[in-house]
């Protein structure tokens, strides 16, 4: 098994603790059903920051990158519900990457996840970095404590800034995204401090690293919304 589809939307932001309860209710009971009702949205998953804190990581798995510029999706982004309009300004430091899937093995959801945001050091280093990470992804899911590994690369769709983006004040993007899932948080932590540490990834041709550990809050597919 691997990611459902050939594209993914990966997002990180922070929600103040005082607003987290309403945010979680809105996100689970309005936002997920809305997004999973759009053709091409295959699965939605939300993780919270490991060990507590305000961080949120969300990933939508998509049939293909064209879903991100589809009329059905844009109609939702440009006509947010009143509840969404109230919640969007609470998304602090939004990082939103509209990605194609470069490599994917194993489970996309598990109790724990490690996300790594990075870039190649140079354009001519991209192929070597991709090959090195793809080789690692091939064998990571079989390790004790781990279940899946996925490599994504941002590619902006040819669309104008949406109403939701304007409400949030604009979004930043992560260039490449590596997501590793597992049932053992310690195994993911060891990976972040070892083979996927900043030093190790720099030796493979990467730069601009942001590591984060997450705990699964909720995952659903369209049939769950019925």
C-alpha positions as CSV (number, residue, x, y, z in Angstrom):
1,X,0.0,0.0,0.0
2,X,1.1,3.6,-0.5
3,X,-0.5,7.1,-0.8
4,X,-3.9,7.0,-2.5
5,X,-3.2,8.8,-5.7
6,X,-0.4,10.7,-7.4
7,X,-0.6,14.0,-5.6
8,X,-1.0,15.3,-2.0
9,X,-1.7,18.5,-0.2
10,X,0.5,18.9,2.9
11,X,0.0,21.6,5.4
12,X,1.4,22.8,8.7
13,X,0.1,25.6,11.0
14,X,-0.5,26.4,14.6
15,X,-3.8,26.9,16.5
16,X,-3.8,28.7,19.9
17,X,-4.8,26.3,22.7
18,X,-7.9,28.4,23.5
19,X,-9.3,27.8,20.0
20,X,-8.2,24.2,19.6
21,X,-11.5,22.7,20.7
22,X,-13.6,24.6,18.2
23,X,-11.0,24.1,15.5
24,X,-11.0,20.3,16.0
25,X,-14.8,20.2,15.9
26,X,-15.0,22.3,12.7
27,X,-12.1,20.5,11.0
28,X,-13.6,17.0,11.7
29,X,-17.3,17.8,11.2
30,X,-17.4,20.4,8.5
31,X,-14.0,20.8,6.8
32,X,-13.2,17.1,6.3
33,X,-16.6,16.3,4.9
34,X,-16.4,19.3,2.6
35,X,-13.0,18.4,1.2
36,X,-13.7,14.7,0.9
37,X,-16.8,15.5,-1.1
38,X,-14.7,17.0,-3.8
39,X,-13.9,14.6,-6.7
40,X,-10.3,13.4,-6.5
41,X,-9.9,13.8,-2.7
42,X,-9.1,10.2,-1.6
43,X,-8.1,10.5,2.1
44,X,-7.7,13.2,4.7
45,X,-5.5,12.9,7.8
46,X,-4.8,15.3,10.7
47,X,-2.0,15.0,13.2
48,X,-1.3,17.1,16.3
49,X,2.1,18.1,17.6
50,X,3.8,15.3,19.5
51,X,4.0,15.8,23.2
52,X,1.4,18.6,23.2
53,X,1.6,22.1,21.7
54,X,-0.2,24.2,19.1
55,X,1.2,22.5,15.9
56,X,-1.1,20.8,13.3
57,X,-0.1,18.7,10.3
58,X,-2.7,17.8,7.7
59,X,-2.3,15.8,4.5
60,X,-4.9,15.2,1.8
61,X,-4.2,12.4,-0.7
62,X,-5.4,13.2,-4.2
63,X,-6.0,11.3,-7.5
64,X,-3.7,13.7,-9.3
65,X,-2.2,17.2,-9.3
66,X,-4.9,18.5,-11.5
67,X,-7.4,18.2,-8.6
68,X,-5.7,21.2,-7.1
69,X,-6.9,23.4,-10.0
70,X,-10.3,21.7,-10.6
71,X,-13.5,23.8,-10.7
72,X,-14.9,21.8,-7.8
73,X,-12.0,22.5,-5.5
74,X,-11.6,26.2,-6.5
75,X,-15.4,26.7,-5.9
76,X,-14.9,25.7,-2.3
77,X,-11.7,27.7,-1.8
78,X,-13.4,30.8,-3.1
79,X,-16.7,30.4,-1.3
80,X,-15.8,29.4,2.3
81,X,-18.6,28.8,4.7
82,X,-19.3,31.3,7.5
83,X,-17.7,28.9,10.0
84,X,-14.6,28.5,7.8
85,X,-14.3,32.3,7.4
86,X,-14.2,32.5,11.2
87,X,-11.6,29.7,11.6
88,X,-9.2,30.6,8.8
89,X,-7.6,33.6,10.6
90,X,-6.7,31.2,13.4
91,X,-4.4,29.2,11.2
92,X,-1.1,30.8,12.3
93,X,2.1,30.4,10.2
94,X,0.4,28.5,7.4
95,X,2.7,26.3,5.3
96,X,0.8,24.8,2.4
97,X,2.5,22.6,-0.3
98,X,0.6,21.4,-3.3
99,X,2.6,18.4,-4.2
100,X,3.2,15.6,-6.7
101,X,4.2,12.3,-5.2
102,X,7.8,11.3,-6.0
103,X,7.9,8.1,-4.0
104,X,5.6,6.2,-1.7
105,X,5.7,2.9,0.2
106,X,3.7,1.5,3.0
107,X,1.0,3.0,5.2
108,X,0.1,6.7,4.9
109,X,-1.5,6.8,8.4
110,X,-0.3,5.5,11.7
111,X,-0.3,6.6,15.3
112,X,2.9,8.6,14.8
113,X,4.5,10.6,11.9
114,X,7.7,12.4,11.2
115,X,7.6,15.2,8.7
116,X,10.7,16.7,7.2
117,X,10.6,19.8,5.0
118,X,13.6,20.4,2.9
119,X,15.1,21.5,-0.5
120,X,17.9,20.4,-2.7
121,X,21.1,22.4,-2.2
122,X,21.1,23.2,-6.0
123,X,19.0,22.4,-9.0
124,X,21.7,19.9,-10.3
125,X,21.6,18.1,-6.9
126,X,17.9,17.3,-7.1
127,X,18.1,14.0,-9.0
128,X,20.7,12.6,-6.7
129,X,18.8,13.7,-3.6
130,X,15.6,12.2,-5.0
131,X,17.3,8.9,-5.8
132,X,18.9,8.7,-2.3
133,X,15.6,9.3,-0.6
134,X,13.7,6.9,-2.8
135,X,16.1,4.2,-2.0
136,X,15.6,4.8,1.7
137,X,11.8,4.9,1.3
138,X,11.9,1.5,-0.3
139,X,13.2,-0.1,2.9
140,X,12.0,2.1,5.7
141,X,8.4,0.7,6.0
142,X,9.8,-2.8,6.9
143,X,11.8,-1.6,9.9
144,X,10.7,-2.2,13.5
145,X,8.4,0.6,14.6
146,X,7.8,2.1,11.1
147,X,5.0,1.6,8.6
148,X,5.4,3.9,5.7
149,X,7.5,6.6,4.0
150,X,6.5,9.1,1.3
151,X,8.3,11.8,-0.7
152,X,6.4,14.8,-2.1
153,X,7.5,17.8,-4.1
154,X,5.6,21.1,-4.3
155,X,4.4,22.3,-7.7
156,X,2.2,25.3,-7.7
157,X,-1.0,24.9,-9.8
158,X,-1.8,27.6,-12.4
159,X,-4.4,29.4,-10.3
160,X,-4.9,32.8,-8.7
161,X,-4.8,33.4,-5.0
162,X,-8.0,32.1,-3.5
163,X,-10.4,33.7,-1.0
164,X,-9.3,31.3,1.8
165,X,-5.6,32.3,1.2
166,X,-6.5,36.0,1.3
167,X,-8.3,35.5,4.6
168,X,-5.3,33.7,6.1
169,X,-3.0,36.5,4.8
170,X,-1.1,34.3,2.3
171,X,0.6,31.0,2.7
172,X,4.2,29.9,2.6
173,X,5.3,26.6,0.9
174,X,7.7,23.8,1.6
175,X,9.7,22.7,-1.4
176,X,10.1,19.0,-0.7
177,X,8.3,17.0,2.0
178,X,9.3,13.7,3.5
179,X,6.7,11.9,5.7
180,X,7.5,8.7,7.6
181,X,4.8,7.0,9.7
182,X,5.0,4.4,12.4
183,X,3.6,2.8,15.5
184,X,6.6,3.6,17.7
185,X,7.4,7.2,18.4
186,X,10.9,6.3,19.6
187,X,11.7,4.8,16.2
188,X,10.7,8.0,14.4
189,X,12.6,10.1,16.9
190,X,15.7,8.0,16.3
191,X,15.3,8.4,12.6
192,X,15.0,12.2,12.9
193,X,18.2,12.2,15.0
194,X,20.1,9.7,12.7
195,X,19.6,8.9,9.0
196,X,17.2,11.8,8.5
197,X,19.0,14.4,10.6
198,X,20.0,17.7,9.2
199,X,23.6,16.5,8.9
200,X,22.7,13.3,7.2
201,X,20.3,15.0,4.7
202,X,22.9,17.7,4.0
203,X,25.3,14.9,3.0
204,X,22.8,13.7,0.5
205,X,22.4,17.1,-1.1
206,X,19.6,18.7,1.0
207,X,19.2,22.0,2.8
208,X,16.6,24.2,4.7
209,X,15.4,21.4,7.0
210,X,12.4,21.5,9.4
211,X,11.7,18.4,11.4
212,X,8.5,17.8,13.3
213,X,7.0,14.8,15.1
214,X,3.2,14.3,15.1
215,X,0.5,12.1,16.7
216,X,-2.6,11.1,14.7
217,X,-5.8,12.9,15.6
218,X,-8.2,11.8,12.8
219,X,-8.1,10.2,9.4
220,X,-11.0,9.5,7.0
221,X,-11.9,8.6,3.4
222,X,-15.0,9.7,1.5
223,X,-17.1,6.7,2.4
224,X,-16.7,7.6,6.1
225,X,-18.6,10.9,5.4
226,X,-21.8,9.2,4.3
